[in-house]
Amino acid sequence: MTNIYAVILAAGQGTRMKSKLYKVLHPVCGKPMVEHVIDQITGLHTEQIVTIVGHGAEKVKAQLGGRSAYALQEKQLGTAHAVIQAQSILEGKEGCTLVVCGDTPLIQTSTMEALIKHHEETGAKATILTARADKPDGYGRIIRGADGSVSRIVEHKDATDEERAVKEINTGTYCFDNKALFDALKNVSNDNVQGEYYLPDVIEILKAAGETISAHQTDSFDETLGVNDRVALSEAERIMRARINEQHMRAGVSIIDPLHTYIGPNVEIGPDTVIQPGTVLSGKTTIGADCVIGPNSEISDCAVGDRTVIRQSTAFNSEIGSDVNIGPFAHIRPKSAIHDEVKIGNFVEVKNAAFGKGSKASHLSYIGDAEVGTNVNIGCGSITVNYDGKNKFLTKIEDDVFIGCNSNLVAPVTVKKGAYVAAGSTITDEVPEEALAIARARQVNKENYVQKIFPKND
């Protein structure tokens, strides 16, 4: 295969999005559109990727980093004007150049590979990716000759009734001979109503020079969807979500209700895991095998082991081991490490804390900035008092400790191995090994107190 180069058009502001966020940075399934595009192009093993930036240039660069070179289109004067900004990087190089819009997040590597293969097999100087549209209004039509070759592209507004009946449309993705592309770009005119330089004019210039123009029709119109407004964005989200869910189901994951399950593109899930409705999995989350997640759980940037159950709970930027039981209504906050066989029950919040193997906080507790050993039981309503209004402090609970209900552990403090803390205690000092700590006032009963305060009327 010849050298492959790619140009991503990502300079437009996207006024129809009606947003302060630049169009190509709008997320689809949690990932910016332009990043979806570059992910798929990366699978082609290109020699060079050039992203054309304009509005929001610095933010696009920050998102894509070193995965691309960049060329600035200071004024948005059309697609041909955008591509020619890459001239200093690509001109004169041998090979073919793929031109893809940064607002087509659904396009896949396999489709671009098929386009390039067709381009090479036909010996064309330009190849257009086309698709069949049941409702082609607004799209340029591909008009073919009797031999199947491309005669021209006709914009919808310029097409005759006969031409408008054609269902094959121009998707806006192209493959060019690189040298021919930049030679032709020099001859593109802006003699049109908008005063802009259009990339399809390159097709006409090459055809007039006697060069071969071909077209490859993809089977999937959905892949070619360009996102120009929030309606199209939601459609892209729907299609991408269905694609992701199908990939997981075919890999052995049970998704009970795919229409109401939201899984990001970088999420990994092991076989025989069951995903219940209303679940949101995002970021670089990995879920092991034989887990049950949901219903209505949100997990982001977490690593979850095997056979773990997380019901109606949230977890962020944390590690969760195997055979763990979390929820319902638990909140695992960032930098937590929940080791194997731990139970985090209903209405328990964990933050920046490690739970050793077999430990339990079964209900109504807050454990923050803590190191919890193995086989620890934390009773209902217990909290680590980690914040003095200015600084955070660490609580250490060693192995085999029992913390009674409604206990306050005022950090910095350590409860040593095998110790017991009596229910209702406020612990401010270290508890020695296997000691019983009682830190509460003795009960005093005031006889007839209520009658003195609230005397009964005769």
RODO-2510 file (C-alpha; in nm, 4 decimals, decimal comma):
residues 458
     n   res          X          Y          Z
     1     m     0,0000     0,0000     0,0000
     2     t     0,1194     0,3500    -0,0816
     3     n     0,1990     0,6139     0,1808
     4     i    -0,1153     0,7464     0,3432
     5     y    -0,1642     1,1004     0,4719
     6     a    -0,4748     1,2449     0,6332
     7     v    -0,6219     1,5917     0,6666
     8     i    -0,8916     1,6491     0,9284
     9     l    -1,1080     1,9570     0,8765
    10     a    -1,1706     2,0979     1,2239
    11     a    -1,1620     2,4758     1,1876
    12     g    -1,5320     2,5623     1,1921
    13     q    -1,6977     2,7231     1,4908
    14     g    -2,0301     2,5490     1,4308
    15     t    -2,2727     2,8363     1,4812
    16     r    -2,5729     2,6063     1,4426
    17     m    -2,4686     2,4254     1,7612
    18     k    -2,5457     2,7506     1,9466
    19     s    -2,2710     2,6785     2,1958
    20     k    -1,9561     2,8365     2,3355
    21     l    -1,7895     2,4965     2,2853
    22     y    -1,6311     2,4582     1,9404
    23     k    -1,8193     2,2139     1,7233
    24     v    -1,5651     1,9341     1,6871
    25     l    -1,5130     1,9264     2,0653
    26     h    -1,8750     1,8373     2,1369
    27     p    -1,8703     1,4866     2,2845
    28     v    -2,0353     1,1763     2,1441
    29     c    -2,0562     0,9035     2,4100
    30     g    -1,8179     1,1056     2,6240
    31     k    -1,5448     1,1627     2,3644
    32     p    -1,5063     1,4753     2,1450
    33     m    -1,6108     1,4200     1,7829
    34     v    -1,2687     1,5065     1,6433
    35     e    -1,1063     1,2521     1,8741
    36     h    -1,3348     0,9794     1,7420
    37     v    -1,2177     1,0716     1,3914
    38     i    -0,8474     1,0685     1,4754
    39     d    -0,8847     0,7382     1,6620
    40     q    -1,0204     0,5746     1,3465
    41     i    -0,7622     0,7382     1,1189
    42     t    -0,4852     0,6168     1,3487
    43     g    -0,5878     0,2630     1,2609
    44     l    -0,4766     0,3287     0,9016
    45     h    -0,1103     0,3636     1,0057
    46     t    -0,0741     0,6972     0,8285
    47     e     0,2567     0,8667     0,7613
    48     q     0,1190     1,2025     0,8726
    49     i    -0,2058     1,3455     1,0105
    50     v    -0,2696     1,7169     0,9756
    51     t    -0,5607     1,8758     1,1594
    52     i    -0,6833     2,2080     1,0221
    53     v    -0,7733     2,4282     1,3176
    54     g    -0,9322     2,7686     1,3400
    55     h    -1,1910     2,8510     1,6035
    56     g    -1,0817     2,7008     1,9320
    57     a    -0,7432     2,6036     1,7878
    58     e    -0,5667     2,5811     2,1234
    59     k    -0,8398     2,3679     2,2775
    60     v    -0,8409     2,1284     1,9814
    61     k    -0,4622     2,1000     2,0044
    62     a    -0,4842     2,0373     2,3775
    63     q    -0,7357     1,7599     2,3162
    64     l    -0,5427     1,5796     2,0420
    65     g    -0,1905     1,6592     2,1618
    66     g     0,0952     1,5071     1,9664
    67     r    -0,1232     1,2702     1,7683
    68     s    -0,1443     1,5220     1,4833
    69     a     0,0363     1,8082     1,3172
    70     y    -0,1655     2,1300     1,2898
    71     a    -0,2286     2,3989     1,0318
    72     l    -0,4193     2,7185     1,1086
    73     q    -0,7036     2,8441     0,8909
    74     e    -0,7357     3,1982     1,0218
    75     k    -1,0387     3,2801     0,8076
    76     q    -1,2914     3,0132     0,7209
    77     l    -1,3104     3,0525     0,3435
    78     g    -1,4269     2,7063     0,2447
    79     t    -1,3113     2,3453     0,2485
    80     a    -1,0537     2,3832    -0,0315
    81     h    -0,9083     2,6850     0,1483
    82     a    -0,8869     2,4705     0,4622
    83     v    -0,7001     2,1849     0,2937
    84     i    -0,4484     2,4164     0,1269
    85     q    -0,3360     2,5280     0,4744
    86     a    -0,1639     2,1876     0,4967
    87     q     0,0427     2,2645     0,1871
    88     s     0,3631     2,3411     0,3753
    89     i     0,3438     2,0020     0,5458
    90     l     0,2217     1,7712     0,2680
    91     e     0,2923     1,9258    -0,0705
    92     g     0,5192     1,7190    -0,2955
    93     k     0,4918     1,3970    -0,0996
    94     e     0,4234     1,0707    -0,2772
    95     g     0,1075     0,8881    -0,1744
    96     c    -0,2609     0,9433    -0,1184
    97     t    -0,4265     1,1920     0,1125
    98     l    -0,7500     1,1237     0,2939
    99     v    -0,9646     1,4288     0,3692
   100     v    -1,2165     1,3784     0,6500
   101     c    -1,4371     1,6234     0,8357
   102     g    -1,3843     1,6489     1,2104
   103     d    -1,7604     1,6475     1,2683
   104     t    -1,8142     1,2919     1,1325
   105     p    -1,7581     1,0915     1,4520
   106     l    -1,9175     0,7708     1,3235
   107     i    -1,6781     0,7004     1,0367
   108     q    -1,4770     0,3807     1,0885
   109     t    -1,1288     0,2625     0,9945
   110     s    -1,2689    -0,0191     0,7790
   111     t    -1,4657     0,2252     0,5651
   112     m    -1,1629     0,4458     0,5073
   113     e    -0,9525     0,1392     0,4255
   114     a    -1,2079     0,0337     0,1645
   115     l    -1,2046     0,3858     0,0169
   116     i    -0,8250     0,3868    -0,0120
   117     k    -0,8216     0,0360    -0,1611
   118     h    -1,0776     0,1371    -0,4257
   119     h    -0,8759     0,4518    -0,4988
   120     e    -0,5605     0,2499    -0,5605
   121     e    -0,7302    -0,0240    -0,7628
   122     t    -0,8931     0,2245    -1,0006
   123     g    -0,5780     0,4324    -1,0449
   124     a    -0,7826     0,7430    -0,9730
   125     k    -0,6451     1,0842    -0,8838
   126     a    -0,9505     1,1459    -0,6680
   127     t    -1,2013     0,9085    -0,5096
   128     i    -1,5199     1,0211    -0,3405
   129     l    -1,6775     0,8331    -0,0517
   130     t    -2,0458     0,8115    -0,1329
   131     a    -2,3503     0,6641     0,0360
   132     r    -2,7108     0,5890    -0,0504
   133     a    -2,9533     0,8206     0,1247
   134     d    -3,3255     0,7526     0,1339
   135     k    -3,3784     1,1240     0,1936
   136     p    -3,0956     1,2937     0,0034
   137     d    -3,2263     1,6502     0,0287
   138     g    -2,9421     1,8938     0,0919
   139     y    -2,6675     1,6579    -0,0246
   140     g    -2,4628     1,6811    -0,3413
   141     r    -2,5597     1,4056    -0,5881
   142     i    -2,3133     1,1726    -0,7572
   143     i    -2,3877     1,1612    -1,1283
   144     r    -2,2318     0,8613    -1,2976
   145     g    -2,1734     0,7877    -1,6642
   146     a    -2,2980     0,4813    -1,8499
   147     d    -1,9794     0,2943    -1,7557
   148     g    -2,0271     0,3707    -1,3858
   149     s    -1,7560     0,6359    -1,3693
   150     v    -1,8194     0,9653    -1,1938
   151     s    -1,9298     1,2365    -1,4328
   152     r    -1,9785     1,5141    -1,1792
   153     i    -2,1085     1,6162    -0,8384
   154     v    -2,4222     1,8291    -0,8478
   155     e    -2,5248     2,0280    -0,5439
   156     h    -2,8886     1,9875    -0,4451
   157     k    -2,9777     2,3474    -0,5164
   158     d    -2,8329     2,3214    -0,8667
   159     a    -2,9738     1,9785    -0,9556
   160     t    -3,2508     1,9095    -1,2040
   161     d    -3,5539     1,7075    -1,0982
   162     e    -3,3977     1,4006    -1,2597
   163     e    -3,0699     1,4565    -1,0775
   164     r    -3,2486     1,5135    -0,7467
   165     a    -3,4013     1,1688    -0,7822
   166     v    -3,0512     1,0192    -0,7522
   167     k    -3,0001     0,8589    -0,4095
   168     e    -2,6200     0,8378    -0,4168
   169     i    -2,4765     1,1352    -0,2292
   170     n    -2,1384     1,2932    -0,1621
   171     t    -2,0384     1,2332     0,2013
   172     g    -1,7631     1,4962     0,2064
   173     t    -1,4865     1,2383     0,2601
   174     y    -1,2278     1,2048    -0,0185
   175     c    -0,9079     1,0281    -0,1120
   176     f    -0,6672     1,2147    -0,3432
   177     d    -0,3340     1,1567    -0,5051
   178     n    -0,1394     1,3937    -0,2820
   179     k     0,0573     1,5745    -0,5541
   180     a    -0,2473     1,6081    -0,7792
   181     l    -0,4482     1,7467    -0,4863
   182     f    -0,2158     2,0355    -0,4096
   183     d    -0,1591     2,1144    -0,7779
   184     a    -0,5360     2,1353    -0,8327
   185     l    -0,5978     2,3396    -0,5180
   186     k    -0,3974     2,6249    -0,6714
   187     n    -0,6613     2,6531    -0,9436
   188     v    -0,9730     2,6501    -0,7271
   189     s    -1,1734     2,9710    -0,7617
   190     n    -1,4041     3,1443    -0,5177
   191     d    -1,6303     3,2675    -0,7974
   192     n    -1,9537     3,1724    -0,6249
   193     v    -2,2258     3,3338    -0,4162
   194     q    -2,0480     3,2646    -0,0874
   195     g    -1,7075     3,3725    -0,2155
   196     e    -1,5496     3,0554    -0,0761
   197     y    -1,3135     2,7884    -0,2083
   198     y    -1,4804     2,4476    -0,2234
   199     l    -1,3046     2,1124    -0,2229
   200     p    -1,5466     1,9470    -0,4701
   201     d    -1,4140     2,1928    -0,7310
   202     v    -1,0899     1,9921    -0,7222
   203     i    -1,2872     1,7018    -0,8675
   204     e    -1,3948     1,9134    -1,1637
   205     i    -1,0426     2,0468    -1,2179
   206     l    -0,8936     1,6961    -1,2205
   207     k    -1,1654     1,5627    -1,4481
   208     a    -1,1166     1,8499    -1,6938
   209     a    -0,7471     1,7578    -1,7018
   210     g    -0,8426     1,4060    -1,8127
   211     e    -0,7678     1,2392    -1,4820
   212     t    -0,9644     0,9409    -1,3504
   213     i    -1,2243     1,0185    -1,0842
   214     s    -1,3829     0,7294    -0,8964
   215     a    -1,6324     0,6808    -0,6161
   216     h    -1,6656     0,4164    -0,3490
   217     q    -2,0127     0,3686    -0,1998
   218     t    -2,0209     0,2679     0,1646
   219     d    -2,2963     0,0379     0,2862
   220     s    -2,3511     0,2501     0,5974
   221     f    -2,5075     0,5917     0,5541
   222     d    -2,4952     0,6350     0,9327
   223     e    -2,1142     0,6464     0,9276
   224     t    -2,1180     0,9528     0,7065
   225     l    -2,3417     1,1604     0,9346
   226     g    -2,2040     1,5126     0,9730
   227     v    -2,2977     1,6823     1,2995
   228     n    -2,4005     2,0435     1,2465
   229     d    -2,6543     2,0945     1,5251
   230     r    -2,7778     1,9432     1,8495
   231     v    -3,0344     1,7261     1,6701
   232     a    -2,7623     1,5588     1,4627
   233     l    -2,5453     1,5348     1,7746
   234     s    -2,8135     1,3355     1,9551
   235     e    -2,8533     1,1116     1,6499
   236     a    -2,4791     1,0459     1,6417
   237     e    -2,4919     0,9686     2,0144
   238     r    -2,7737     0,7179     1,9589
   239     i    -2,5934     0,5417     1,6750
   240     m    -2,2590     0,5347     1,8549
   241     r    -2,4167     0,4036     2,1733
   242     a    -2,5913     0,1239     1,9828
   243     r    -2,2625     0,0346     1,8094
   244     i    -2,0696     0,0224     2,1375
   245     n    -2,3365    -0,1818     2,3137
   246     e    -2,3534    -0,4301     2,0275
   247     q    -1,9753    -0,4799     2,0386
   248     h    -1,9923    -0,5630     2,4093
   249     m    -2,2888    -0,7976     2,3697
   250     r    -2,1148    -0,9863     2,0880
   251     a    -1,8124    -1,0166     2,3178
   252     g    -2,0189    -1,1926     2,5850
   253     v    -2,1623    -0,9107     2,7958
   254     s    -2,5338    -0,9150     2,8828
   255     i    -2,6938    -0,5728     2,8469
   256     i    -3,0510    -0,6035     2,9679
   257     d    -3,1819    -0,2862     2,8030
   258     p    -2,9396    -0,1451     2,5418
   259     l    -3,1619     0,1570     2,4767
   260     h    -3,1097     0,2728     2,8342
   261     t    -2,7467     0,1749     2,8898
   262     y    -2,4677     0,4257     2,8263
   263     i    -2,1162     0,2919     2,7721
   264     g    -1,8206     0,5054     2,6637
   265     p    -1,5894     0,4094     2,3765
   266     n    -1,2889     0,3351     2,6014
   267     v    -1,4722     0,1089     2,8461
   268     e    -1,3706    -0,2585     2,8697
   269     i    -1,6052    -0,5255     3,0096
   270     g    -1,5344    -0,8928     3,0764
   271     p    -1,7562    -1,1824     2,9631
   272     d    -2,0692    -1,2881     3,1512
   273     t    -2,1007    -0,9514     3,3193
   274     v    -2,4586    -0,8232     3,3364
   275     i    -2,5277    -0,4532     3,2827
   276     q    -2,8657    -0,3483     3,4188
   277     p    -3,0745    -0,0580     3,2792
   278     g    -2,9848     0,3023     3,3546
   279     t    -2,6142     0,2295     3,3961
   280     v    -2,3520     0,4808     3,2790
   281     l    -1,9949     0,3558     3,2267
   282     s    -1,7474     0,6194     3,1114
   283     g    -1,3833     0,7171     3,0854
   284     k    -1,1196     0,4455     3,1000
   285     t    -1,3319     0,2117     3,3071
   286     t    -1,2619    -0,1613     3,3092
   287     i    -1,5139    -0,4108     3,4445
   288     g    -1,4138    -0,7707     3,5061
   289     a    -1,6000    -1,0931     3,4309
   290     d    -1,9193    -1,2195     3,6004
   291     c    -2,0064    -0,8811     3,7514
   292     v    -2,3510    -0,7284     3,7981
   293     i    -2,3587    -0,3527     3,7431
   294     g    -2,6731    -0,1490     3,8036
   295     p    -2,9492    -0,0729     3,7722
   296     n    -2,8875     0,3017     3,7727
   297     s    -2,5167     0,2968     3,8537
   298     e    -2,2581     0,5465     3,7306
   299     i    -1,8945     0,4366     3,7088
   300     s    -1,6203     0,6544     3,5623
   301     d    -1,2458     0,5900     3,5301
   302     c    -1,2558     0,2891     3,7607
   303     a    -1,0978    -0,0551     3,7514
   304     v    -1,3417    -0,3202     3,8781
   305     g    -1,2443    -0,6830     3,9356
   306     d    -1,4396    -1,0043     3,8771
   307     r    -1,7711    -1,1117     4,0336
   308     t    -1,8311    -0,7680     4,1828
   309     v    -2,1823    -0,6295     4,2308
   310     i    -2,2481    -0,2539     4,2166
   311     r    -2,6157    -0,1648     4,2531
   312     q    -2,7621     0,1851     4,2242
   313     s    -2,4338     0,3481     4,3196
   314     t    -2,1648     0,5794     4,1844
   315     a    -1,7891     0,5324     4,1645
   316     f    -1,5221     0,7641     4,0262
   317     n    -1,1471     0,7320     3,9625
   318     s    -1,1030     0,4398     4,2002
   319     e    -0,9949     0,0764     4,2141
   320     i    -1,2519    -0,1842     4,3123
   321     g    -1,1486    -0,5454     4,3589
   322     s    -1,3115    -0,8826     4,2979
   323     d    -1,6091    -1,0259     4,4903
   324     v    -1,6961    -0,6784     4,6187
   325     n    -2,0540    -0,5813     4,6996
   326     i    -2,1403    -0,2119     4,6721
   327     g    -2,4735    -0,0391     4,7241
   328     p    -2,7468     0,0393     4,6918
   329     f    -2,6905     0,4154     4,7049
   330     a    -2,3197     0,4117     4,7849
   331     h    -2,0765     0,6784     4,6657
   332     i    -1,7162     0,5825     4,5906
   333     r    -1,5269     0,9084     4,5431
   334     p    -1,1870     0,9509     4,3748
   335     k    -0,8639     0,7860     4,4901
   336     s    -1,0340     0,5055     4,6761
   337     a    -0,9061     0,1461     4,6763
   338     i    -1,1690    -0,1138     4,7592
   339     h    -0,9947    -0,4504     4,7869
   340     d    -1,1385    -0,7993     4,7377
   341     e    -1,4434    -0,9231     4,9285
   342     v    -1,5260    -0,5810     5,0732
   343     k    -1,8824    -0,4726     5,1397
   344     i    -1,9768    -0,1062     5,1000
   345     g    -2,3456    -0,0877     5,1824
   346     n    -2,6330     0,1523     5,1437
   347     f    -2,5669     0,5243     5,1956
   348     v    -2,1946     0,4775     5,2568
   349     e    -1,9546     0,7375     5,1171
   350     v    -1,5875     0,6547     5,0651
   351     k    -1,3282     0,9150     4,9658
   352     n    -0,9519     0,8746     4,9227
   353     a    -0,9656     0,5653     5,1400
   354     a    -0,8350     0,2095     5,1176
   355     f    -1,0437    -0,0843     5,2398
   356     g    -0,8534    -0,4070     5,3045
   357     k    -0,9784    -0,7518     5,2072
   358     g    -1,2985    -0,8632     5,3756
   359     s    -1,3762    -0,5350     5,5497
   360     k    -1,7305    -0,3961     5,5767
   361     a    -1,9048    -0,0637     5,6072
   362     s    -2,2582    -0,1846     5,5688
   363     h    -2,4633     0,1318     5,6021
   364     l    -2,4822     0,5050     5,6676
   365     s    -2,1126     0,5858     5,7088
   366     y    -1,8544     0,8312     5,5784
   367     i    -1,4993     0,7018     5,5455
   368     g    -1,2678     0,9685     5,4067
   369     d    -0,8870     0,9953     5,4046
   370     a    -0,8507     0,6592     5,5733
   371     e    -0,6550     0,3358     5,5681
   372     v    -0,8800     0,0478     5,6660
   373     g    -0,7153    -0,2915     5,7212
   374     t    -0,8486    -0,6412     5,6580
   375     n    -1,1585    -0,7908     5,8206
   376     v    -1,2638    -0,4604     5,9734
   377     n    -1,6278    -0,3972     6,0627
   378     i    -1,7411    -0,0345     6,0599
   379     g    -2,0762     0,0042     6,2271
   380     c    -2,3759     0,2019     6,1104
   381     g    -2,3429     0,5797     6,1280
   382     s    -1,9674     0,5840     6,1865
   383     i    -1,7469     0,8529     6,0329
   384     t    -1,3847     0,9482     6,0025
   385     v    -1,3639     1,3142     6,1045
   386     n    -1,0975     1,4115     5,8544
   387     y    -1,1336     1,7891     5,8078
   388     d    -1,0725     2,0737     6,0502
   389     g    -1,1909     2,3432     5,8113
   390     k    -0,8477     2,3907     5,6588
   391     n    -0,6565     2,0628     5,6410
   392     k    -0,7348     1,6932     5,5841
   393     f    -0,6000     1,4278     5,8231
   394     l    -0,5574     1,0512     5,8041
   395     t    -0,7392     0,7848     6,0028
   396     k    -0,5761     0,4412     6,0338
   397     i    -0,7863     0,1390     6,1241
   398     e    -0,5733    -0,1726     6,1445
   399     d    -0,6735    -0,5359     6,0804
   400     d    -0,9607    -0,7089     6,2670
   401     v    -1,0923    -0,3898     6,4284
   402     f    -1,4587    -0,3520     6,5260
   403     i    -1,6001     0,0008     6,5149
   404     g    -1,9328     0,0297     6,6962
   405     c    -2,2298     0,2191     6,5570
   406     n    -2,2329     0,5998     6,5591
   407     s    -1,8636     0,6352     6,6315
   408     n    -1,6552     0,9390     6,5393
   409     l    -1,2858     0,8820     6,4678
   410     v    -1,1266     1,2274     6,4892
   411     a    -0,8174     1,2305     6,2665
   412     p    -0,5269     1,2071     6,2881
   413     v    -0,5892     0,8912     6,4865
   414     t    -0,5041     0,5187     6,4773
   415     v    -0,7082     0,2229     6,5974
   416     k    -0,4632    -0,0627     6,6407
   417     k    -0,5085    -0,4245     6,5406
   418     g    -0,7937    -0,6195     6,6969
   419     a    -0,9290    -0,3261     6,8995
   420     y    -1,2953    -0,2530     6,9701
   421     v    -1,4575     0,0897     6,9735
   422     a    -1,7791     0,1071     7,1703
   423     a    -2,0898     0,2372     6,9993
   424     g    -2,1414     0,6106     7,0269
   425     s    -1,7766     0,6887     7,1001
   426     t    -1,5775     0,9881     6,9833
   427     i    -1,2181     0,8699     6,9512
   428     t    -0,9419     1,1310     6,9610
   429     d    -0,6487     0,9238     7,0870
   430     e    -0,4804     0,6076     6,9660
   431     v    -0,6552     0,2836     7,0617
   432     p    -0,4058     0,0075     7,1546
   433     e    -0,4196    -0,3456     7,0147
   434     e    -0,7149    -0,5534     7,1354
   435     a    -0,8278    -0,2727     7,3659
   436     l    -1,1865    -0,1567     7,4149
   437     a    -1,2222     0,2195     7,3710
   438     i    -1,5224     0,3855     7,5278
   439     a    -1,5422     0,7599     7,4759
   440     r    -1,8847     0,8738     7,5841
   441     a    -2,0489     1,0257     7,8910
   442     r    -2,2132     0,7908     8,1377
   443     q    -2,5897     0,7776     8,1221
   444     v    -2,7698     0,9814     8,3886
   445     n    -3,1431     0,9493     8,4416
   446     k    -3,3269     1,2498     8,5886
   447     e    -3,6320     1,1096     8,7656
   448     n    -3,9591     1,2959     8,7071
   449     y    -3,7749     1,5511     8,4913
   450     v    -4,0445     1,5687     8,2230
   451     q    -4,3168     1,6297     8,4788
   452     k    -4,1208     1,9236     8,6259
   453     i    -4,0717     2,0846     8,2859
   454     f    -4,4146     2,0052     8,1468
   455     p    -4,6500     1,9696     8,4466
   456     k    -4,9780     1,7958     8,3788
   457     n    -5,2908     2,0083     8,4133
   458     d    -5,5493     1,8756     8,6544
***
